[in-house]
Amino acid sequence: MAVKRALISVYDKRGIVELAQGLAALGVEIISTGGTYRTLQAAGVPVREVAEVAGFPEILDGRVKTLQPQIHAGILAIRSNPAHMAQLAEHGVTPIDLVVVNLYPFRETVANPAVTLEEAIEKIDIGGPTMVRAAAKNYQDVGVIVNPDRYADVLAELRATGDLSLRTRFALMLEAFQHTAVYDNAIAGWLATRGREIIAARAAGEAPPAGSGADSPFPQALSLTFTKVQELRYGENPHQLAAFYSDGTAAGTVIARAKQLHGKELSYNNINDAHAALELVKEFTEPAAVAVKHANPCGVAVAPTIAEAYRKACEADTVSIFGGIVALNRPCDRETAEELSKIFLEIVIAPSFEPDALKVLEKKKNLRLLEVGPIDPNPPAGFDMKRVGGGLLVQSWDAIAEDPAAWKAVTRTAPTAEQLRDLAFAMKVCKHVKSNAIVVAKGGQTLGVGAGQMNRIDAARFAIKQAGANVKGAVLASDAFFPFPDVVEAAGEAGIAAIVQPGGSIRDEESIARADALGIAMVFTGVRHFRH
């Protein structure tokens, strides 16, 4: 069945004039609304207003314009159903064979943190999704286009055959339902979080409805909206399929918004490791460099300059950094680039790359360079999530602001000011190491990292061994309390000067007593940082 009549109503007008001109050249009658109608008319495209076809004007400031029987009957009628076609004839309805619609920019509107509830709600499209769903439901007879990138292919097929194949119609239907699902999820998700915060502030003093869960940050139904960025060569292993999706976050420093300036395509493991490196380097205000391998930091350092910070991070573990990911929290200059180019790295992440630095690093053909813009220390928007079989674990990000001044010295010896700075540095790193986690550090540099061990003493032994002779006078951080005093004993034997840990074990007094006996200063933070 040839396409004879098209309804076009779009917010995003990219390519719409060219599509309409192509349709008109094929003899397709075009009907349209509001701004789209005026755009097509100004371009000289023959077009009729929906109000004329429907016999009813646009009202309520345009809120009602396509919600008319003359429009929806023309879309929903099944052409092979004689009763449907007879009813169209009885009521003077002409079938609509192609619907071209995209929706009000809700996600773009609410990306502005200052958006009001009224502004957000006004960008909730009603007529558009209704037309899209109607056309998609009747895909065997009606083509539906929601993506401007489809215009050229659809027009080419119509020029070749005068109609759209069943495969094309089905693909367009699927894309249409995905489009409205993403749109509705974005609305539900924003209303359940930011929208609810606005209402709670306005309704302060009013009791929330019974059973509403209004006092919980977690909505009863969690709506997630992600758009595919790219398909990846494979997942963690070559036999696994993989793709990368973005939630459309418009603000903040996150790996999904990084701009790749150079190098080959990112892999699944690259993206996962890059996220880990970026989130850790965001912890520091002074120039900092982070090296990551298999999602764990292997070398971290701070220094007066970014070049010196990188040199220290590299020296922290010259073996593990090979083939790793490096993140910087300052622009990459030529001096730093020269240092980075001395070994094989997979990725370098930085707020920006100076032109001279790019010249140096671009000589490494496969090195990926990711520019993330000015560093925003805040965690990613929304929740931290982990998929499990049949469900989803959801939590807030581990973004608590530690205040070393509030930590409690529990031993007779208190840490010196210099030791306290190193303890704060070590705990920032420890937060980003897989549990059980132990970090040994000194002078704003990691010396040893014990990650992901099944017991804490093995993590400590590994970190101490890795630190080598530099361990004497260093500090040690633990992501959780000590169930036994064995870690303190190992630290004392190695010459560790100070320890930071959350505390909270029923055997805390044993660990404190051993620290006192060994002359080790120990502080409790009261905050655990498991990372599984």
C-alpha positions, 0 to 999 in steps of 0.5 A, a space after each residue: 500500500 503506497 504512502 499517500 498521506 503524511 502527518 509531520 509534527 516535530 520539535 527537533 526540526 533537523 532535516 524536516 524540510 528536506 524530508 517534506 520536500 522529498 515526500 511532496 515530490 512523490 505526491 504525498 499529501 502533508 498535514 502538520 501543526 504549529 511551528 512545523 506547519 510554519 516551517 514547511 510553509 515558509 520553505 514552500 512545501 505544500 502543507 495543510 494544517 491539522 486544524 483544517 483537517 480535523 475541523 477543530 482549531 488548536 486550543 489551550 495554548 496548543 495543548 490540544 491540536 492532534 487529539 482529534 478523531 479525524 487524526 487518530 482514526 486516520 492513523 489507527 484504521 486497519 486497512 485490511 478490515 472492511 468495517 474499519 474502512 467503511 467507518 472512515 468513509 462514513 465519517 469522512 476520514 482520510 487514512 494517514 500512512 506516515 507519521 513523523 513526530 519527535 517530542 518536547 525536550 523534557 530531558 534537556 529541560 530538566 538537565 538545568 538544575 534550576 528548572 522549576 516544576 512548572 517548566 518541567 511539566 510544561 515540557 511533558 508532551 501529550 499529543 506527540 506520544 499518543 500519535 507515535 504509539 497509535 502509528 506504532 501499534 498500526 505498524 503494518 499500515 502506518 510508518 512512524 519516524 521518531 529519529 531524524 537520522 532515519 529520514 534519508 533511508 525512509 525517503 530512499 525506500 519510498 522513492 524506490 518502491 513507493 512504500 515501506 517494507 514490512 521489515 522497515 515498518 517493524 524496525 520503525 515501530 520498535 524504535 518508536 516504542 523505545 522512544 516513548 519508553 525512554 521519554 516516559 521513564 525520564 519523566 517518571 524518574 525526574 518526578 520521583 527524585 527532583 520533582 518530589 524534592 520540590 513538592 516536599 519543600 513547598 508542602 513543608 508541614 504537610 504530612 505525606 500520604 499514607 504508604 507513599 514512601 515520601 520520606 524515602 529517596 528510593 521510588 517505589 518503581 525505579 525508572 531508568 533511561 539509558 541510550 546506547 553510545 556504542 557497541 563494544 568489541 566484547 565484554 570482560 572476556 572475548 566470548 561476552 557481548 557488550 555495549 556502552 549506554 549513557 544516562 544522558 547526564 548533562 552535568 558533572 565529571 563522569 566517564 560517559 561525558 568524556 571526549 576521546 581525542 585520540 587512540 583506538 576504540 574503548 573496550 568494556 574493561 577500558 571504560 570500567 577502569 577509566 570510571 574507577 580512575 576518574 572517580 578516585 582522582 576527583 577526591 583530591 584538590 591538590 594536583 593528583 595522579 591516579 594509576 588504575 589496573 583492573 579497577 583498583 588503584 595501583 599508584 596514587 600521588 599528590 604533589 605541587 605539580 601534575 608532572 611530579 604527581 604522575 612521577 610519584 604515582 608511577 614510582 609507587 608501582 612501576 610494574 602494575 602501572 604498565 598497560 594501565 589507566 592514568 587519570 589526572 586532575 589538572 590539564 596535561 602539559 608537555 612535561 607530564 606528557 613526556 613522562 606519560 609517553 615513557 611507558 605503555 599505557 591504555 588510557 590517559 584521562 585529564 581535564 584537558 590536554 595542552 597542544 604541546 602535550 597532544 603532539 607528544 602523546 599522539 605519537 602513541 597510535 593506540 593510546 586513548 586520550 580522554 578529555 573530561 573538562 573541569 573537575 567537579 568533585 561531586 559523585 555521578 548523579 542518581 544512584 550507584 547500582 549493581 545488577 544481580 540475577 533477577 534484580 538490581 541493588 541500588 544505593 547512594 554513592 559513597 560520597 561522604 565528606 571525611 573530616 580528619 579534624 573530627 577523627 578520634 585518636 584512640 591511642 596514647 600517641 596521637 598522629 603528627 600533623 604530617 602523619 594526619 595528612 598522609 592518613 587522610 590521603 591514604 583513606 581517600 585512596 582506600 575508599 576506592 580499593 576493592 575490599 578487603 582493602 589496606 593502603 600504605 602511604 607516605 609523603 602523599 604517595 601510595 607505597 602499597 595497596 592490598 586489594 580484594 583479599 578474603 581476609 584483612 591480614 593478607 591484604 595488610 601483608 601484601 600492602 606492607 610487602 609491596 611498600 618495601 623498605 619505604 614502609 618505615 615511618 609510613 601510615 596505613 589505612 583500612 576500609 573497615 575495622 580490625 576483627 583481631 589485632 593481627 593487622 596492628 602487629 604486622 604494622 608494628 613489625 614493619 615500622 608503620 607509624 600511624 593507622 586510620 580505620 573506622 573502628 567498631 569491632 568488639 575487639 577494638 580494645 585489643 587493637 588499641 592496646 597493641 598499638 599502644 604497646 608498639 608506639 603506633 598512633 591510631 585514629 578511628 573515623 567511624 565510617 566504613 568504606 566497603 567496595 565490593 
